[in-house]
Amino acid sequence: MKIRELGVEGAWEIVPEQHGDPRGLFMEWYRFDHLAAAVGHPLRLAQGNLSVSAQGVVRGIHFADVPPGQAKYVTCVRGAVLDVIVDIRVGSPTFGRWEAVRLDEVDRRAVYLSEGLGHGFCALTDDATLTYLCSTTYNPTAEHAVHPLDPELAIAWPAESPQLSARDAAAPTLAEARASGLLPDYERCRSYTGRSDR
């Protein structure tokens, strides 16, 4: 398993080692000890989610209030998606920056994103299926979104006509969310996730 930090602080890409033979394959797609060693703290597991999307669907950019926030470990078990992590933490040196990782059923990569980061994806195939391991349970009053087609973010979604949910289509832009005090604070996020010594 190879783990590397992405250009957005608090986000990592995980590449598992796959062991295949004529019978099929085996791999460890999540190891709490390897992840904790790389990111500097353990991922507390509280909920597992599964999402299935048609090609061209864009979901996100979603985030949760910090504290407690919601760290996520995401992988694609069927089809392919372009997974996007956005730094929406006010005061972060990479505020407004995003990074994309292709998750698919071939390389079987995963991404880990710390509390306070925004997350979204675009389904590249029909029946694109993601699984999420989450650090906290779903709390609708603490969940928020930034518009995925915000020109300020300029995310290069690989879809001619992205299909959005009504919630995501009505989400504020990054600037609007910041002006309303909706976005998480960078230093608070770092302190909360145990990375204040970095």
Salt bridges, closest charged atoms under 4 A:
GLU5 OE2 - ARG198 NH1 3.42
GLU9 OE2 - ARG190 NE 3.22
GLU13 OE1 - ARG4 NE 2.80
GLU13 OE2 - ARG109 NH1 3.35
GLU17 OE2 - HIS19 NE2 3.97
ASP21 OD2 - ARG23 NH2 2.57
GLU28 OE1 - ARG31 NH1 3.12
ASP33 OD2 - ARG31 NH2 2.56
ASP65 OD1 - HIS144 NE2 2.72
ASP83 OD1 - HIS119 NE2 2.73
ASP87 OD1 - ARG89 NE 2.89
ASP104 OD2 - ARG102 NE 2.80
ASP107 OD2 - ARG109 NE 3.79
ASP127 OD2 - ARG78 NH2 3.80
ASP168 OD1 - HIS62 NE2 2.77
GLU187 OE1 - ARG190 NH1 3.79
